Amino acid sequence: MMIRRLIFSAALATAVLALSACGDKPQEMNQAGVKQDSAPYHGVGQSQYANTGWKPGDKTSWEQQLKTRAQYGQNDYTRMGNSK
């Protein structure tokens, strides 16, 4: 009788633990107070870290700065020149 009670208690505890994992509440992305991102070319305004040729809010100057950076700033072949 004691063993049955022990097995029943263990089975009940296992069932409770297994079902407790199902109690997760859904998380919504658009809760009150969540700030939505703006377009990247809007920037944060005038900053000492902003590139001199870029004007915040100007999409064409943003794209031109990205193109220039990709071509000359991040391309090792153009930065090193012809070292053949």
Secondary structure, 3 states (H helix, E strand, C coil): CHHHHHHHHHHHHHHHHHHHCCCCCCCCCCCCCCCCCCCHHHCCCCCCCCCCCCCCCCHHHHHHHHHHHHHHHCCHHHHHCCCC
